[in-house]
């Protein structure tokens, strides 16, 4: 005949529950602390890659869009680099420690909503010795389909103009090409970060695996 063993729980269920949560939070915070630097590095790297792969950046690089925007030949590469660096620098990963209620987590922020980090770039302007300043990056980000140049239109011509890709000719009007036109809530920067949840999840999972 076996002996009967009984237990008496001295603490209340809420106290036990709180201690379990505290133990879970402590372990979760330890894991997050170990992986947060890896997450930050990878997310910043991806942010730059996502922006650089946008059609607008490719069109700047191959001079087709750079010519339309009036960029002097050879300046697009440094402008692309400056944009990518600015976006990476603006990307932040904030880790909030988990508390005993298991509240906490990781918050990612990719870009100021006012695009101040980009609109303030010197490389986003094309200035001229005789005077004048073309803020072409602003055109690309927020001006949308607004008419920008009147009584002139762009004609592509290899080797022509300061861009070596074309010149402005009298007649008509010019605006950012429709496939590249952007407004504050829909431009090549916002599109770069659209629907990236799966890739971000993979980065976080890899850091904690």
PLY file of the C-alpha trace (Angstrom):
ply
format ascii 1.0
element vertex 209
property float x
property float y
property float z
element edge 208
property int vertex1
property int vertex2
end_header
0.00 0.00 0.00
1.52 3.32 -1.09
1.74 6.36 1.12
-0.32 9.40 0.21
1.64 12.62 -0.27
-0.08 15.97 -0.12
1.08 19.54 -0.77
-0.17 22.83 0.51
0.38 25.92 -1.60
1.16 28.84 0.67
1.13 31.63 -1.93
-1.90 32.78 -3.87
-2.34 31.99 -7.55
-1.72 35.63 -8.57
1.61 35.62 -6.69
2.69 32.39 -8.36
1.59 33.71 -11.72
3.61 36.88 -11.17
6.74 34.93 -10.29
6.40 32.78 -13.39
6.00 35.88 -15.55
9.01 37.50 -13.89
11.14 34.44 -14.66
9.93 34.44 -18.28
10.64 38.18 -18.59
14.13 37.81 -17.17
15.02 35.10 -19.67
13.43 36.96 -22.58
15.32 40.14 -21.71
18.58 38.21 -21.54
18.00 36.76 -25.02
16.97 40.12 -26.48
20.03 41.85 -25.01
22.31 39.31 -26.66
20.67 39.69 -30.07
19.85 43.39 -30.26
23.16 44.52 -31.78
22.83 41.92 -34.51
19.27 43.07 -35.22
20.33 46.72 -35.43
23.17 46.00 -37.86
21.08 43.81 -40.13
18.02 46.10 -40.16
20.16 49.12 -41.07
21.84 47.11 -43.81
18.49 46.02 -45.22
17.10 49.56 -45.04
19.91 50.75 -47.31
19.45 47.84 -49.70
15.68 48.35 -49.92
16.11 52.02 -50.83
18.96 51.43 -53.26
16.93 48.82 -55.12
14.04 51.19 -55.85
13.37 52.02 -59.54
14.08 55.70 -58.86
17.57 54.94 -57.56
18.27 52.66 -60.52
17.03 55.34 -62.94
19.27 57.90 -61.27
22.20 55.54 -61.54
21.74 54.85 -65.25
21.29 58.60 -65.91
17.80 58.33 -67.43
16.09 60.04 -64.48
19.14 62.10 -63.55
19.01 63.73 -66.97
15.33 64.62 -66.60
15.92 66.10 -63.17
18.77 68.25 -64.48
21.60 66.67 -62.53
25.10 67.41 -63.75
26.70 64.28 -65.22
28.53 62.21 -62.62
26.74 63.63 -59.55
24.00 60.99 -59.27
26.26 58.38 -57.65
27.17 60.63 -54.71
23.52 61.62 -54.33
22.44 57.97 -54.15
25.13 57.26 -51.57
24.01 60.23 -49.47
20.36 59.15 -49.59
21.19 55.57 -48.58
23.43 56.72 -45.72
20.78 59.18 -44.47
18.12 56.47 -44.45
20.37 54.01 -42.62
21.29 56.62 -40.02
17.61 57.42 -39.45
16.76 53.75 -38.91
16.44 52.95 -35.22
15.78 49.77 -33.26
14.37 50.39 -29.79
14.22 47.50 -27.34
11.82 47.84 -24.42
12.57 45.46 -21.56
9.80 43.02 -20.80
8.17 43.58 -17.41
6.43 41.14 -15.07
3.25 41.60 -17.07
5.18 40.46 -20.16
4.82 43.87 -21.72
7.72 44.99 -23.88
9.14 44.38 -27.30
11.12 45.73 -30.22
10.13 48.91 -32.06
11.60 49.73 -35.46
11.54 53.22 -36.96
12.80 53.71 -40.48
12.17 57.25 -41.57
10.98 60.63 -40.24
7.54 61.33 -41.67
8.62 64.82 -42.78
11.67 63.49 -44.69
13.81 66.20 -43.06
16.88 63.95 -43.15
16.60 63.73 -46.94
15.23 67.12 -47.87
18.17 68.69 -46.03
20.81 66.84 -48.04
23.12 69.09 -50.04
23.28 66.35 -52.68
19.52 66.74 -53.20
20.09 70.12 -54.82
21.62 71.05 -58.15
23.10 74.53 -57.79
24.58 76.67 -60.55
27.44 79.15 -60.58
25.28 81.74 -62.30
22.60 81.37 -59.64
19.66 79.06 -59.21
18.92 75.99 -57.16
17.04 72.93 -58.35
15.79 71.00 -55.33
15.28 67.86 -57.39
15.01 65.46 -54.43
12.05 67.43 -53.12
10.44 67.13 -56.55
10.94 63.39 -56.43
9.67 62.91 -52.87
6.70 65.22 -52.39
5.77 67.21 -55.49
3.81 64.41 -57.12
2.40 65.25 -60.56
2.58 69.00 -60.05
3.80 70.95 -63.05
7.31 72.19 -62.22
8.67 73.72 -65.43
6.41 75.62 -67.82
7.03 76.41 -71.49
9.75 73.76 -71.65
9.83 70.00 -71.96
12.61 67.44 -71.73
14.02 65.74 -74.81
16.36 62.81 -74.29
19.56 63.00 -76.35
22.72 61.05 -75.60
25.65 63.33 -74.82
23.57 66.52 -74.71
23.28 69.04 -71.90
24.98 69.16 -68.52
23.56 65.71 -67.77
24.79 64.27 -71.10
21.37 62.69 -71.36
19.14 65.37 -72.83
18.07 69.00 -72.81
15.06 71.17 -72.09
13.38 72.41 -75.25
10.85 75.22 -75.61
7.19 74.29 -75.62
4.92 72.27 -73.39
5.70 71.70 -69.73
7.65 69.34 -67.51
6.91 67.41 -64.33
8.47 64.40 -62.66
7.84 61.32 -64.87
4.59 59.72 -63.59
6.21 56.38 -62.75
8.60 58.17 -60.37
6.35 60.93 -59.02
6.06 60.83 -55.24
3.99 62.47 -52.51
4.53 62.45 -48.75
2.74 59.16 -48.13
3.70 57.42 -51.37
7.20 57.86 -52.78
10.29 55.77 -53.39
11.21 55.91 -49.70
7.82 54.80 -48.36
7.60 52.13 -51.05
11.03 50.81 -50.07
9.67 49.83 -46.64
6.26 48.60 -47.73
5.41 44.95 -46.98
8.76 44.13 -45.38
7.26 42.42 -42.32
8.36 38.92 -43.33
11.98 39.98 -43.90
12.06 41.84 -40.58
10.63 38.83 -38.77
13.37 36.63 -40.25
16.05 39.00 -38.96
14.63 38.91 -35.44
14.18 35.15 -35.48
17.77 34.65 -36.71
19.12 36.82 -33.89
17.33 34.72 -31.28
17.87 31.29 -32.77
0 1
1 2
2 3
3 4
4 5
5 6
6 7
7 8
8 9
9 10
10 11
11 12
12 13
13 14
14 15
15 16
16 17
17 18
18 19
19 20
20 21
21 22
22 23
23 24
24 25
25 26
26 27
27 28
28 29
29 30
30 31
31 32
32 33
33 34
34 35
35 36
36 37
37 38
38 39
39 40
40 41
41 42
42 43
43 44
44 45
45 46
46 47
47 48
48 49
49 50
50 51
51 52
52 53
53 54
54 55
55 56
56 57
57 58
58 59
59 60
60 61
61 62
62 63
63 64
64 65
65 66
66 67
67 68
68 69
69 70
70 71
71 72
72 73
73 74
74 75
75 76
76 77
77 78
78 79
79 80
80 81
81 82
82 83
83 84
84 85
85 86
86 87
87 88
88 89
89 90
90 91
91 92
92 93
93 94
94 95
95 96
96 97
97 98
98 99
99 100
100 101
101 102
102 103
103 104
104 105
105 106
106 107
107 108
108 109
109 110
110 111
111 112
112 113
113 114
114 115
115 116
116 117
117 118
118 119
119 120
120 121
121 122
122 123
123 124
124 125
125 126
126 127
127 128
128 129
129 130
130 131
131 132
132 133
133 134
134 135
135 136
136 137
137 138
138 139
139 140
140 141
141 142
142 143
143 144
144 145
145 146
146 147
147 148
148 149
149 150
150 151
151 152
152 153
153 154
154 155
155 156
156 157
157 158
158 159
159 160
160 161
161 162
162 163
163 164
164 165
165 166
166 167
167 168
168 169
169 170
170 171
171 172
172 173
173 174
174 175
175 176
176 177
177 178
178 179
179 180
180 181
181 182
182 183
183 184
184 185
185 186
186 187
187 188
188 189
189 190
190 191
191 192
192 193
193 194
194 195
195 196
196 197
197 198
198 199
199 200
200 201
201 202
202 203
203 204
204 205
205 206
206 207
207 208
